[in-house]
Amino acid sequence: QQQVKQSPQSLIVQKGGISIINCAYENTAFDYFPWYQQFPGKGPALLIAIRPDVSEKKEGRFTISFNKSAKQFSLHIMDSQPGDSATYFCAASSGSARQLTFGSGTQLTVLP
Amino acid sequence: EPEVTQTPSHQVTQMGQEVILRCVPISNHLYFYWYRQILGQKVEFLVSFYNNEISEKSEIFDDQFSVERPDGSNFTLKIRSTKLEDSAMYFCASSGLTGDSSPLHFGNGTRLTVT
């Protein structure tokens, strides 16, 4: 019940295209859903986060879509760039706790 | 921008040896964490620390693990008797008080290799 399932495992997108990564959760107590970006040799860095009281949040080229009834959320990267090539992790936590449960990660490659 | 710094970047140790991984969290942060990432797998929570005590820990964080904030700046993770399966990237993280305005900031990790 604590798991966060992430797909796809890897994604290849042409420059300028849209990258879409999906996550699903089971624990209805989760109320904070961040996305992290990780480059090789670096720690995860917060990209964008959402709470379930909104269905969408946009920051620049990055958008989170949230479907509370389906217990799913997704990251959309518009106008994908080669510099976006990284591993993306969705995560979830509940309450004020910051014990993040991470998804398994998606390795995104944006071709020039 | 303030950073979480971790040392060493790579630690090689023999099975059964003790290791101490070190972290300097962001200076005004109050919550401290250790996560680990086995190669090619997801990031897993180990422990959170607040007000000089453990606030949460996972099943992974057994009696072989301990954490300490020995002074006002460092936060350490000790593994008493390392096993081969402890080989992983260990990430320290810190955050401020509460709320979405104070998310977790991760360091660049220590790669632990147990031989």
Backbone of each chain as ProteinMPNN parsed JSONL, in Angstrom:
{"seq_chain_A": "QQQVKQSPQSLIVQKGGISIINCAYENTAFDYFPWYQQFPGKGPALLIAIRPDVSEKKEGRFTISFNKSAKQFSLHIMDSQPGDSATYFCAASSGSARQLTFGSGTQLTVLP", "coords_chain_A": {"N_chain_A": [[0.825, -1.21, 0.0], [2.113, 1.114, 0.406], [3.473, 1.617, -1.873], [4.588, 3.384, -4.795], [3.888, 3.395, -8.074], [5.613, 3.653, -11.084], [5.79, 4.645, -14.474], [6.838, 5.154, -17.926], [9.686, 2.892, -17.718], [11.817, 3.731, -19.203], [12.287, 6.382, -21.575], [12.25, 7.8, -24.713], [12.506, 10.742, -26.48], [11.985, 13.088, -29.071], [13.693, 16.185, -29.597], [11.845, 19.031, -28.689], [9.498, 17.696, -28.461], [6.801, 16.217, -26.444], [7.213, 14.987, -23.225], [5.961, 12.418, -21.244], [5.338, 11.152, -18.109], [4.164, 8.721, -15.909], [2.525, 8.09, -12.756], [1.227, 6.025, -10.141], [-0.618, 5.513, -7.16], [-1.498, 3.907, -4.042], [-2.025, 4.414, -1.379], [-4.283, 6.268, 0.278], [-3.792, 8.193, 2.118], [-1.677, 9.692, 1.311], [-0.661, 12.959, 0.584], [0.962, 14.723, -0.645], [2.818, 15.299, -3.469], [5.629, 15.146, -5.025], [7.887, 15.713, -7.794], [11.046, 14.599, -8.75], [14.196, 15.368, -10.227], [17.028, 13.795, -11.484], [20.375, 13.937, -12.223], [23.198, 12.146, -13.595], [25.446, 11.118, -11.075], [24.615, 12.981, -9.278], [22.48, 14.196, -6.587], [18.914, 13.696, -6.111], [16.842, 16.339, -7.288], [14.374, 18.659, -6.455], [11.72, 19.197, -8.651], [9.04, 19.939, -9.237], [5.947, 20.137, -7.43], [2.829, 18.877, -6.112], [-0.318, 19.222, -4.419], [-3.274, 17.389, -3.446], [-5.508, 19.03, -3.669], [-5.683, 20.429, -5.965], [-5.948, 20.015, -9.523], [-4.078, 20.352, -11.422], [-0.811, 21.618, -11.962], [1.429, 24.041, -13.047], [4.7, 24.839, -14.003], [6.655, 26.711, -15.78], [7.958, 24.81, -18.376], [7.125, 22.493, -17.27], [4.549, 20.402, -16.1], [2.312, 19.152, -13.713], [-0.195, 16.765, -13.687], [-3.024, 15.791, -11.888], [-5.022, 13.197, -10.717], [-7.277, 12.564, -8.524], [-9.332, 10.711, -7.965], [-8.637, 8.511, -9.469], [-6.261, 7.989, -8.382], [-3.81, 8.753, -9.506], [-1.005, 10.417, -10.968], [0.781, 12.612, -13.105], [3.685, 13.671, -14.934], [4.322, 16.169, -17.226], [6.452, 17.195, -19.725], [6.888, 19.838, -21.623], [7.943, 20.843, -24.92], [10.433, 19.416, -24.952], [13.903, 19.262, -24.167], [17.359, 18.506, -25.002], [18.887, 18.925, -22.683], [17.134, 18.178, -20.731], [17.438, 15.542, -20.41], [17.621, 13.004, -18.179], [17.103, 11.219, -15.067], [13.899, 10.758, -13.841], [11.961, 10.947, -10.953], [8.932, 10.164, -9.419], [7.229, 10.863, -6.35], [5.76, 10.434, -3.075], [4.141, 11.552, -0.094], [2.777, 11.749, 3.259], [0.803, 13.876, 5.366], [2.586, 15.967, 7.622], [4.868, 14.681, 7.492], [7.984, 13.849, 6.044], [8.761, 11.546, 4.921], [9.478, 10.342, 2.136], [8.041, 8.337, -0.349], [9.344, 6.847, -3.05], [8.888, 6.521, -6.603], [9.962, 4.121, -9.113], [11.514, 5.339, -10.996], [12.228, 7.022, -14.107], [14.077, 6.911, -16.971], [14.839, 9.461, -18.946], [15.525, 10.31, -22.253], [16.323, 12.825, -24.405], [16.444, 13.393, -27.719], [18.622, 15.195, -29.878]], "CA_chain_A": [[0.0, 0.0, 0.0], [3.004, 2.248, 0.432], [4.185, 1.728, -3.133], [4.246, 4.308, -5.862], [4.275, 2.714, -9.305], [5.986, 4.642, -12.082], [6.02, 4.14, -15.831], [7.621, 3.973, -18.291], [11.017, 2.787, -17.13], [12.661, 4.597, -20.012], [11.506, 7.162, -22.534], [13.069, 8.538, -25.682], [11.668, 11.766, -27.089], [12.701, 14.016, -29.936], [13.72, 17.579, -29.156], [10.62, 19.755, -29.005], [8.347, 16.851, -28.189], [6.254, 16.19, -25.087], [7.555, 13.799, -22.434], [4.914, 12.146, -20.254], [5.698, 10.091, -17.161], [2.979, 8.463, -15.102], [2.667, 7.412, -11.471], [0.001, 5.633, -9.477], [-0.403, 5.2, -5.748], [-2.617, 3.229, -3.402], [-2.27, 4.939, -0.036], [-5.092, 7.484, 0.184], [-3.284, 9.182, 3.077], [-0.689, 10.547, 0.642], [-1.225, 14.267, 0.243], [2.01, 15.583, -1.204], [3.318, 14.515, -4.602], [6.693, 15.864, -5.732], [8.697, 15.09, -8.835], [12.468, 14.906, -8.624], [15.04, 15.169, -11.402], [18.354, 13.375, -11.051], [21.414, 13.78, -13.231], [24.219, 11.182, -13.15], [26.401, 11.592, -10.085], [24.017, 14.024, -8.444], [21.315, 13.807, -5.826], [17.634, 14.142, -6.676], [16.523, 17.755, -7.089], [12.934, 18.903, -6.613], [11.341, 19.847, -9.9], [7.709, 20.506, -9.075], [5.17, 19.314, -6.51], [1.407, 19.197, -6.1], [-1.163, 18.653, -3.376], [-4.463, 16.862, -4.125], [-6.636, 19.956, -3.766], [-5.695, 20.98, -7.328], [-5.817, 18.947, -10.515], [-2.958, 20.624, -12.315], [0.114, 22.678, -11.566], [2.368, 24.277, -14.142], [5.843, 25.709, -13.755], [7.439, 26.745, -17.01], [7.635, 23.723, -19.314], [6.772, 21.308, -16.491], [3.177, 20.389, -15.603], [1.813, 17.951, -13.049], [-1.636, 16.522, -13.735], [-3.357, 14.954, -10.741], [-6.367, 12.618, -10.757], [-7.434, 12.012, -7.181], [-10.214, 9.538, -7.951], [-7.895, 7.396, -10.055], [-5.008, 7.877, -7.628], [-2.733, 8.81, -10.483], [-0.487, 11.737, -11.295], [1.739, 12.516, -14.201], [4.55, 14.812, -15.262], [4.417, 16.479, -18.643], [7.511, 18.137, -20.059], [6.609, 20.396, -22.945], [9.118, 21.323, -25.654], [11.557, 18.726, -24.32], [15.225, 19.657, -24.63], [18.406, 17.535, -24.632], [19.279, 19.171, -21.299], [16.163, 17.531, -19.835], [17.797, 14.128, -20.301], [17.899, 12.741, -16.769], [16.158, 10.271, -14.479], [12.818, 11.448, -13.137], [11.295, 10.142, -9.933], [7.795, 10.677, -8.683], [7.275, 10.498, -4.94], [4.557, 10.784, -2.333], [4.248, 11.489, 1.363], [1.525, 12.098, 3.919], [0.857, 14.77, 6.502], [3.768, 16.818, 7.686], [6.041, 13.814, 7.397], [8.721, 13.952, 4.791], [9.229, 10.228, 4.518], [9.038, 10.215, 0.758], [8.041, 7.047, -1.031], [9.697, 7.15, -4.427], [8.682, 5.578, -7.691], [11.162, 3.403, -9.545], [12.328, 6.19, -11.862], [12.131, 6.972, -15.571], [15.244, 7.504, -17.616], [14.416, 10.216, -20.129], [16.536, 10.737, -23.217], [15.787, 13.722, -25.422], [17.364, 13.377, -28.844], [18.755, 16.531, -30.488]], "C_chain_A": [[0.865, 1.268, 0.0], [3.666, 2.509, -0.908], [3.663, 2.855, -3.994], [4.779, 3.67, -7.14], [4.47, 3.728, -10.416], [6.224, 3.969, -13.424], [6.13, 5.306, -16.807], [8.971, 3.957, -17.58], [12.003, 3.652, -17.891], [11.824, 5.223, -21.116], [12.48, 7.913, -23.433], [12.146, 9.466, -26.453], [12.546, 12.64, -27.986], [12.658, 15.417, -29.329], [12.461, 18.297, -29.62], [9.348, 18.968, -28.714], [7.869, 16.952, -26.739], [6.646, 14.874, -24.415], [6.478, 13.629, -21.368], [5.321, 10.948, -19.412], [4.536, 9.955, -16.181], [3.302, 7.759, -13.794], [1.295, 7.112, -10.889], [0.319, 5.243, -8.047], [-1.643, 4.529, -5.185], [-3.001, 3.853, -2.063], [-3.019, 6.265, -0.114], [-4.671, 8.545, 1.203], [-2.219, 10.087, 2.464], [-1.343, 11.869, 0.264], [-0.186, 15.246, -0.277], [2.736, 14.767, -2.242], [4.364, 15.345, -5.353], [7.286, 15.033, -6.864], [10.139, 15.561, -8.655], [13.182, 14.57, -9.92], [16.446, 14.817, -10.9], [19.272, 13.208, -12.245], [22.468, 12.808, -12.695], [25.204, 11.811, -12.169], [25.882, 12.668, -9.157], [22.868, 13.453, -7.63], [20.032, 14.259, -6.513], [17.387, 15.615, -6.344], [15.043, 17.967, -7.358], [12.667, 19.709, -7.87], [10.038, 20.624, -9.724], [6.928, 19.578, -8.163], [3.721, 19.78, -6.51], [0.746, 18.592, -4.882], [-2.513, 18.305, -4.026], [-5.642, 17.814, -4.186], [-6.686, 20.667, -5.118], [-5.463, 19.842, -8.311], [-4.636, 19.157, -11.446], [-2.11, 21.743, -11.743], [1.172, 22.814, -12.645], [3.47, 25.214, -13.681], [6.741, 25.662, -14.986], [7.006, 25.642, -17.95], [7.147, 22.467, -18.605], [5.365, 21.449, -15.916], [2.927, 19.066, -14.895], [0.301, 17.925, -13.255], [-1.97, 15.522, -12.649], [-4.807, 14.497, -10.84], [-6.593, 11.885, -9.441], [-8.274, 10.738, -7.179], [-9.504, 8.304, -8.506], [-6.607, 7.105, -9.3], [-3.815, 7.797, -8.574], [-2.263, 10.256, -10.636], [0.609, 11.584, -12.33], [2.515, 13.818, -14.364], [4.59, 14.957, -16.77], [5.54, 17.5, -18.832], [7.268, 18.597, -21.485], [7.923, 20.851, -23.59], [10.402, 20.728, -25.052], [12.88, 19.088, -24.993], [16.27, 18.598, -24.244], [18.887, 17.701, -23.192], [18.317, 18.597, -20.271], [16.493, 16.057, -19.646], [18.324, 13.848, -18.895], [16.988, 11.608, -16.33], [15.155, 11.054, -13.653], [12.149, 10.478, -12.183], [10.039, 10.866, -9.46], [7.927, 10.2, -7.247], [5.969, 10.921, -4.283], [4.866, 10.722, -0.846], [2.927, 11.936, 1.963], [1.771, 13.014, 5.105], [2.067, 15.668, 6.473], [5.046, 15.995, 7.566], [6.726, 14.01, 6.062], [9.381, 12.624, 4.441], [8.683, 9.996, 3.125], [9.103, 8.77, 0.313], [8.255, 7.342, -2.506], [9.187, 6.087, -5.385], [10.015, 5.024, -8.158], [12.022, 4.188, -10.528], [12.08, 5.956, -13.345], [13.354, 7.655, -16.153], [14.801, 8.146, -18.921], [15.622, 10.592, -20.969], [15.849, 11.609, -24.256], [16.822, 13.842, -26.529], [17.434, 14.751, -29.509], [18.191, 16.579, -31.905]], "O_chain_A": [[0.401, 2.35, -0.36], [4.353, 3.518, -1.07], [2.491, 3.23, -3.943], [5.981, 3.435, -7.27], [3.602, 4.565, -10.664], [6.782, 2.874, -13.501], [5.562, 6.366, -16.541], [9.337, 4.924, -16.913], [12.914, 4.237, -17.304], [10.801, 4.681, -21.534], [13.408, 8.571, -22.963], [11.135, 9.037, -27.009], [13.711, 12.89, -27.679], [11.706, 15.78, -28.638], [12.059, 18.192, -30.779], [8.25, 19.524, -28.722], [8.449, 17.668, -25.923], [6.438, 13.793, -24.966], [6.125, 14.583, -20.675], [5.611, 9.872, -19.935], [3.998, 10.948, -15.692], [4.222, 6.944, -13.72], [0.332, 7.844, -11.114], [1.391, 4.71, -7.758], [-2.715, 4.58, -5.79], [-4.166, 3.821, -1.666], [-2.45, 7.275, -0.527], [-5.15, 9.678, 1.148], [-1.892, 11.131, 3.028], [-2.436, 11.896, -0.302], [-0.429, 16.451, -0.34], [3.218, 13.672, -1.954], [4.018, 16.151, -6.216], [7.19, 13.806, -6.873], [10.41, 16.742, -8.439], [12.827, 13.621, -10.618], [16.977, 15.469, -10.001], [18.987, 12.438, -13.163], [22.616, 12.66, -11.481], [25.726, 12.9, -12.407], [26.63, 13.206, -8.34], [22.346, 12.379, -7.931], [20.068, 15.112, -7.4], [17.693, 16.07, -5.242], [14.518, 17.507, -8.372], [13.286, 20.742, -8.124], [9.959, 21.814, -10.029], [7.197, 18.378, -8.115], [3.421, 20.921, -6.86], [1.196, 17.568, -4.368], [-2.855, 18.878, -5.061], [-6.693, 17.442, -4.71], [-7.62, 21.422, -5.39], [-4.854, 18.828, -7.969], [-4.24, 18.247, -12.174], [-2.614, 22.682, -11.127], [1.741, 21.823, -13.1], [3.214, 26.243, -13.055], [7.483, 24.704, -15.201], [5.828, 25.538, -18.29], [6.795, 21.483, -19.256], [5.025, 22.473, -15.324], [3.279, 17.999, -15.399], [-0.39, 18.918, -13.03], [-1.28, 14.513, -12.498], [-5.711, 15.311, -11.026], [-6.164, 10.746, -9.263], [-7.955, 9.788, -6.464], [-9.75, 7.185, -8.057], [-5.944, 6.098, -9.548], [-2.953, 6.925, -8.469], [-3.038, 11.195, -10.453], [1.274, 10.551, -12.411], [2.061, 14.898, -13.986], [4.855, 13.999, -17.497], [5.564, 18.539, -18.173], [7.426, 17.829, -22.434], [8.883, 21.197, -22.9], [11.329, 21.455, -24.694], [12.964, 19.204, -26.215], [16.083, 17.875, -23.266], [19.256, 16.719, -22.549], [18.634, 18.533, -19.083], [15.888, 15.392, -18.806], [19.348, 14.392, -18.483], [16.196, 11.095, -17.12], [15.531, 11.914, -12.857], [11.815, 9.35, -12.543], [10.088, 12.053, -9.138], [8.652, 9.245, -6.964], [5.179, 11.669, -4.859], [5.722, 9.959, -0.396], [2.057, 12.443, 1.254], [2.808, 12.939, 5.764], [2.517, 16.08, 5.404], [6.152, 16.534, 7.541], [6.076, 14.31, 5.061], [10.408, 12.577, 3.765], [7.563, 9.514, 2.955], [10.083, 8.068, 0.559], [7.436, 8.012, -3.136], [9.069, 4.913, -5.033], [11.07, 5.412, -7.657], [13.129, 3.764, -10.863], [11.767, 4.847, -13.776], [13.632, 8.82, -15.868], [14.436, 7.46, -19.876], [16.61, 11.123, -20.463], [14.9, 11.176, -24.91], [17.932, 14.327, -26.311], [16.404, 15.402, -29.683], [18.228, 17.628, -32.549]]}, "seq_chain_B": "EPEVTQTPSHQVTQMGQEVILRCVPISNHLYFYWYRQILGQKVEFLVSFYNNEISEKSEIFDDQFSVERPDGSNFTLKIRSTKLEDSAMYFCASSGLTGDSSPLHFGNGTRLTVT", "coords_chain_B": {"N_chain_B": [[23.311, 29.287, -4.115], [22.363, 27.595, -1.13], [23.767, 24.412, -0.21], [23.48, 20.866, 0.395], [26.107, 19.049, 1.631], [28.113, 16.179, 1.14], [30.4, 13.792, 2.414], [32.656, 10.956, 2.343], [32.813, 11.128, -1.31], [32.985, 8.663, -2.423], [33.226, 5.549, -0.914], [35.021, 2.774, -0.054], [34.817, -0.347, 1.468], [35.553, -3.185, 3.549], [33.6, -6.123, 4.032], [31.925, -6.367, 7.119], [33.267, -4.327, 8.333], [33.142, -1.123, 9.994], [31.515, 1.835, 8.918], [31.374, 5.352, 8.493], [29.326, 7.773, 7.281], [29.281, 11.077, 6.177], [27.643, 14.237, 6.504], [26.831, 17.584, 5.757], [24.24, 19.447, 6.481], [21.987, 21.975, 5.092], [22.354, 25.164, 6.51], [20.295, 26.485, 8.083], [18.369, 24.599, 8.332], [16.22, 22.166, 9.88], [15.313, 19.578, 9.87], [16.544, 16.379, 9.177], [17.746, 13.808, 7.009], [18.335, 10.454, 5.884], [18.624, 8.709, 2.901], [18.714, 5.901, 0.668], [20.03, 4.509, -2.37], [20.078, 1.755, -4.158], [22.066, 0.521, -6.807], [20.599, 1.321, -9.848], [18.061, 1.098, -8.869], [15.143, 2.273, -7.029], [14.975, 5.262, -4.991], [15.229, 4.976, -1.511], [13.755, 5.525, 1.651], [15.483, 5.897, 4.696], [15.827, 7.068, 7.342], [14.632, 9.686, 9.48], [15.4, 12.716, 11.214], [15.054, 14.82, 13.935], [15.271, 17.539, 16.14], [17.318, 16.43, 17.627], [16.734, 13.716, 17.773], [15.655, 10.531, 16.476], [12.964, 10.675, 14.27], [11.444, 9.229, 12.45], [11.798, 5.955, 11.06], [12.738, 3.473, 8.655], [12.074, 0.02, 7.732], [14.447, -0.861, 6.774], [16.373, 0.397, 8.255], [17.957, -0.96, 10.508], [19.35, -2.41, 13.547], [22.0, -2.212, 12.889], [22.451, 0.243, 11.91], [22.982, 3.675, 12.696], [22.385, 7.087, 13.613], [23.668, 10.399, 14.012], [24.04, 13.667, 15.345], [26.652, 15.214, 15.82], [27.614, 17.762, 16.316], [26.926, 21.249, 15.731], [26.749, 21.296, 12.983], [27.27, 18.94, 11.501], [25.948, 15.804, 10.308], [25.633, 12.448, 10.739], [25.794, 9.104, 9.391], [26.099, 5.927, 10.57], [27.232, 2.71, 9.874], [27.437, -0.238, 11.41], [28.52, -2.889, 11.043], [29.323, -3.718, 8.097], [27.535, -5.123, 5.302], [27.508, -7.008, 2.218], [25.203, -6.327, 0.84], [24.74, -3.755, 1.647], [25.918, -2.093, -0.1], [25.517, 0.744, -1.948], [24.198, 3.914, -3.077], [24.239, 6.515, -0.845], [22.176, 9.018, 0.266], [22.066, 12.111, 1.837], [19.695, 14.375, 3.193], [18.05, 17.517, 3.791], [15.66, 19.678, 5.4], [13.56, 22.581, 5.989], [11.347, 24.044, 8.36], [8.24, 23.431, 8.158], [5.822, 22.62, 5.62], [5.179, 23.22, 2.09], [6.921, 25.056, 1.167], [9.341, 24.424, 2.062], [10.94, 22.161, 0.901], [12.554, 18.885, 0.609], [16.059, 18.943, 0.364], [18.572, 17.423, -1.359], [21.83, 15.967, -0.95], [24.768, 15.209, -2.983], [25.406, 12.614, -2.609], [26.981, 9.621, -1.229], [28.828, 7.096, -2.52], [28.782, 3.888, -1.491], [30.758, 1.086, -1.39], [30.858, -2.218, -0.658], [33.082, -4.777, -0.127]], "CA_chain_B": [[22.244, 28.597, -3.367], [22.925, 26.666, -0.138], [23.763, 23.018, -0.628], [23.81, 19.789, 1.32], [27.37, 18.467, 1.184], [28.368, 14.857, 1.685], [31.748, 13.249, 2.257], [33.333, 11.109, 1.061], [31.956, 10.868, -2.46], [33.039, 7.222, -2.63], [33.824, 4.831, 0.203], [35.135, 1.327, -0.258], [35.106, -0.978, 2.746], [35.402, -4.636, 3.541], [32.466, -6.663, 4.777], [32.15, -6.465, 8.547], [33.87, -3.106, 8.85], [32.259, -0.001, 10.311], [31.709, 3.032, 8.097], [30.635, 6.556, 8.875], [29.084, 8.68, 6.168], [29.131, 12.399, 6.772], [26.791, 15.184, 5.794], [26.617, 18.912, 6.324], [22.967, 19.946, 5.952], [21.859, 23.412, 4.917], [22.599, 25.657, 7.874], [19.119, 26.841, 8.88], [17.407, 23.513, 8.281], [16.011, 21.518, 11.175], [15.015, 18.166, 9.658], [17.643, 15.731, 8.458], [17.306, 12.508, 6.508], [19.176, 9.603, 5.051], [17.99, 7.838, 1.927], [19.713, 5.159, -0.095], [19.627, 4.082, -3.709], [20.862, 0.654, -4.708], [22.3, 0.808, -8.222], [19.529, 1.009, -10.791], [16.77, 0.953, -8.203], [14.555, 3.531, -6.572], [15.478, 5.863, -3.768], [14.469, 4.436, -0.376], [13.89, 6.237, 2.914], [16.093, 5.182, 5.815], [15.601, 7.635, 8.665], [14.541, 11.136, 9.62], [15.987, 13.14, 12.489], [14.624, 16.178, 14.279], [15.411, 17.886, 17.555], [18.305, 15.504, 18.218], [16.31, 12.333, 17.911], [15.041, 9.929, 15.3], [11.524, 10.881, 14.243], [10.893, 8.088, 11.726], [12.782, 5.091, 10.425], [12.143, 2.415, 7.858], [12.476, -1.345, 8.084], [15.85, -1.036, 6.382], [17.196, 1.007, 9.297], [17.959, -1.88, 11.64], [20.296, -2.108, 14.632], [23.334, -1.968, 12.358], [22.519, 1.636, 11.509], [22.724, 4.71, 13.692], [22.612, 8.449, 13.146], [24.12, 11.287, 15.074], [24.383, 15.042, 14.99], [27.656, 15.398, 16.872], [27.831, 19.179, 16.58], [25.878, 22.065, 15.125], [26.743, 21.344, 11.532], [27.37, 17.642, 10.852], [24.934, 14.765, 10.514], [26.348, 11.259, 10.279], [25.171, 7.79, 9.345], [27.075, 4.887, 10.864], [26.861, 1.315, 9.676], [28.366, -0.886, 12.359], [29.177, -4.056, 10.455], [28.753, -3.646, 6.744], [27.269, -6.333, 4.531], [27.589, -6.769, 0.786], [23.959, -5.69, 0.376], [24.734, -2.336, 2.005], [26.477, -1.335, -1.223], [24.474, 1.611, -2.487], [24.438, 5.35, -2.954], [23.542, 7.029, 0.32], [21.895, 10.443, 0.132], [21.618, 12.911, 2.96], [18.805, 15.46, 2.797], [17.599, 18.352, 4.901], [14.552, 20.572, 5.087], [13.278, 23.544, 7.033], [10.316, 23.718, 9.342], [7.134, 22.651, 7.621], [5.172, 23.216, 4.468], [5.724, 22.983, 0.764], [7.978, 26.024, 0.867], [10.6, 23.887, 2.57], [11.061, 20.772, 0.459], [13.819, 18.217, 0.872], [17.216, 19.215, -0.476], [19.456, 16.269, -1.291], [23.225, 16.07, -1.33], [25.14, 14.445, -4.177], [25.516, 11.211, -2.257], [28.217, 8.862, -1.016], [28.718, 5.737, -3.054], [29.41, 2.912, -0.607], [31.016, -0.221, -1.989], [31.295, -3.196, 0.337], [33.696, -5.913, -0.844]], "C_chain_B": [[22.874, 27.616, -2.375], [22.787, 25.233, -0.604], [23.958, 22.098, 0.555], [25.089, 19.147, 0.797], [27.617, 17.148, 1.903], [29.802, 14.441, 1.422], [31.825, 11.858, 2.876], [32.37, 10.892, -0.093], [31.912, 9.365, -2.754], [33.806, 6.588, -1.475], [33.838, 3.349, -0.125], [35.522, 0.707, 1.08], [34.939, -2.483, 2.62], [34.216, -5.038, 4.398], [32.837, -6.805, 6.248], [32.772, -5.228, 9.169], [32.798, -2.055, 9.135], [32.557, 1.152, 9.352], [30.875, 4.166, 8.665], [30.551, 7.463, 7.66], [28.713, 10.039, 6.758], [28.36, 13.341, 5.873], [26.816, 16.514, 6.525], [25.334, 19.445, 5.711], [23.008, 21.457, 5.73], [21.685, 24.051, 6.289], [21.34, 25.975, 8.675], [18.036, 25.765, 8.846], [17.364, 22.776, 9.614], [15.729, 20.024, 11.07], [16.127, 17.57, 8.795], [17.242, 14.292, 8.145], [18.475, 11.761, 5.879], [18.273, 8.743, 4.178], [19.102, 7.033, 1.265], [19.118, 4.744, -1.436], [20.578, 2.98, -4.157], [20.919, 0.858, -6.219], [21.134, 0.364, -9.101], [18.156, 0.88, -10.173], [16.278, 2.303, -7.679], [15.214, 4.002, -5.279], [14.59, 5.41, -2.605], [14.776, 5.234, 0.894], [14.548, 5.344, 3.956], [15.619, 5.756, 7.151], [15.431, 9.142, 8.566], [14.893, 11.508, 11.054], [15.594, 14.58, 12.738], [14.794, 16.384, 15.775], [16.253, 16.839, 18.305], [17.787, 14.106, 18.493], [15.694, 11.845, 16.618], [13.543, 10.149, 15.365], [10.807, 9.76, 13.486], [12.04, 7.236, 11.197], [12.068, 3.984, 9.674], [12.632, 1.054, 8.358], [13.941, -1.6, 7.754], [16.774, -0.604, 7.52], [17.155, 0.126, 10.538], [19.06, -1.503, 12.631], [21.722, -1.862, 14.141], [23.543, -0.499, 11.996], [22.328, 2.548, 12.722], [23.017, 6.069, 13.059], [22.959, 9.324, 14.339], [24.317, 12.679, 14.505], [25.38, 15.494, 16.053], [27.932, 16.853, 17.227], [26.761, 19.95, 15.837], [25.797, 22.014, 13.621], [26.724, 19.963, 10.874], [26.231, 16.709, 11.226], [25.527, 13.495, 9.936], [25.458, 10.025, 10.284], [26.276, 6.769, 9.564], [26.46, 3.529, 10.566], [27.895, 0.5, 10.432], [29.168, -2.016, 11.733], [28.606, -4.242, 9.056], [28.593, -5.018, 6.118], [27.379, -5.984, 3.051], [26.37, -5.993, 0.288], [23.804, -4.233, 0.838], [25.337, -1.47, 0.907], [25.364, -0.56, -1.912], [24.99, 3.037, -2.493], [23.616, 5.836, -1.778], [23.417, 8.546, 0.192], [21.456, 11.019, 1.477], [20.695, 14.002, 2.424], [18.455, 16.286, 4.028], [16.439, 19.205, 4.435], [14.323, 21.498, 6.269], [12.123, 23.091, 7.897], [9.227, 22.823, 8.767], [6.666, 23.296, 6.329], [5.9, 22.993, 3.166], [6.83, 23.967, 0.423], [9.32, 25.536, 1.364], [10.731, 22.424, 2.186], [12.408, 20.179, 0.854], [14.88, 18.652, -0.139], [18.193, 18.063, -0.261], [20.899, 16.664, -1.596], [23.508, 15.201, -2.549], [25.456, 12.986, -3.872], [26.922, 10.726, -1.965], [27.978, 7.477, -1.579], [29.488, 4.799, -2.146], [29.541, 1.581, -1.333], [31.571, -1.137, -0.916], [31.818, -4.425, -0.4], [33.891, -7.117, 0.076]], "O_chain_B": [[23.805, 26.891, -2.724], [21.833, 24.873, -1.294], [24.52, 22.483, 1.58], [25.145, 18.741, -0.364], [27.369, 17.013, 3.101], [30.353, 14.699, 0.352], [31.123, 11.594, 3.852], [31.221, 10.508, 0.128], [30.918, 8.859, -3.274], [34.893, 7.037, -1.11], [32.807, 2.751, -0.431], [36.443, 1.179, 1.747], [34.275, -2.983, 1.712], [33.879, -4.365, 5.371], [33.914, -7.295, 6.587], [32.802, -5.092, 10.392], [31.697, -2.101, 8.586], [33.713, 1.41, 9.019], [29.809, 3.951, 9.243], [31.564, 7.867, 7.09], [27.936, 10.132, 7.709], [28.418, 13.252, 4.647], [26.822, 16.563, 7.755], [25.327, 19.854, 4.55], [23.956, 22.128, 6.137], [20.951, 23.535, 7.131], [21.335, 25.74, 9.883], [16.911, 26.001, 9.287], [18.335, 22.763, 10.37], [15.882, 19.287, 12.044], [16.581, 18.175, 7.824], [16.51, 13.649, 8.898], [19.451, 12.351, 5.414], [17.305, 8.141, 4.642], [20.27, 7.42, 1.291], [17.904, 4.642, -1.61], [21.734, 3.238, -4.492], [19.951, 1.306, -6.834], [20.738, -0.801, -9.1], [17.186, 0.584, -10.871], [16.924, 3.333, -7.868], [15.903, 3.252, -4.587], [13.363, 5.453, -2.696], [15.929, 5.571, 1.163], [14.205, 4.168, 4.08], [15.079, 5.034, 7.989], [16.005, 9.792, 7.692], [14.707, 10.721, 11.982], [15.77, 15.448, 11.883], [14.492, 15.497, 16.573], [15.946, 16.434, 19.426], [18.324, 13.391, 19.339], [15.268, 12.634, 15.775], [12.91, 9.853, 16.378], [9.689, 9.386, 13.841], [13.125, 7.747, 10.92], [10.945, 3.607, 10.008], [13.467, 0.951, 9.257], [14.592, -2.443, 8.37], [17.84, -1.188, 7.714], [16.43, 0.406, 11.493], [19.628, -0.414, 12.558], [22.558, -1.36, 14.891], [24.674, -0.054, 11.8], [21.595, 2.215, 13.654], [23.789, 6.18, 12.106], [22.607, 9.043, 15.484], [24.705, 12.852, 13.349], [24.997, 16.084, 17.064], [28.428, 17.145, 18.315], [25.789, 19.363, 15.361], [24.897, 22.606, 13.025], [26.197, 19.834, 9.769], [25.638, 16.81, 12.3], [25.888, 13.464, 8.76], [24.511, 9.914, 11.062], [27.267, 6.747, 8.835], [25.327, 3.239, 10.95], [29.085, 0.547, 10.123], [30.387, -2.071, 11.894], [27.549, -4.844, 8.868], [29.377, -5.937, 6.354], [27.346, -4.812, 2.676], [26.485, -5.117, -0.57], [22.846, -3.56, 0.46], [25.271, -0.243, 0.979], [24.392, -1.14, -2.396], [26.073, 3.328, -1.984], [22.411, 5.591, -1.724], [24.408, 9.258, 0.031], [20.585, 10.47, 2.154], [20.898, 14.496, 1.315], [18.553, 15.812, 5.16], [16.252, 19.429, 3.239], [14.802, 21.262, 7.379], [11.943, 21.897, 8.137], [9.294, 21.599, 8.881], [7.082, 24.405, 5.996], [7.075, 22.628, 3.138], [7.597, 23.737, -0.512], [10.341, 26.175, 1.111], [10.643, 21.544, 3.042], [13.285, 20.876, 1.365], [14.622, 18.716, -1.341], [18.588, 17.767, 0.866], [21.157, 17.57, -2.389], [22.614, 14.543, -3.08], [25.743, 12.209, -4.782], [27.912, 11.324, -2.386], [27.051, 6.774, -1.175], [30.711, 4.898, -2.04], [28.559, 1.025, -1.824], [32.622, -0.868, -0.335], [31.103, -5.039, -1.193], [34.392, -8.153, -0.36]]}, "name": "protein", "num_of_chains": 2, "seq": "QQQVKQSPQSLIVQKGGISIINCAYENTAFDYFPWYQQFPGKGPALLIAIRPDVSEKKEGRFTISFNKSAKQFSLHIMDSQPGDSATYFCAASSGSARQLTFGSGTQLTVLPEPEVTQTPSHQVTQMGQEVILRCVPISNHLYFYWYRQILGQKVEFLVSFYNNEISEKSEIFDDQFSVERPDGSNFTLKIRSTKLEDSAMYFCASSGLTGDSSPLHFGNGTRLTVT"}
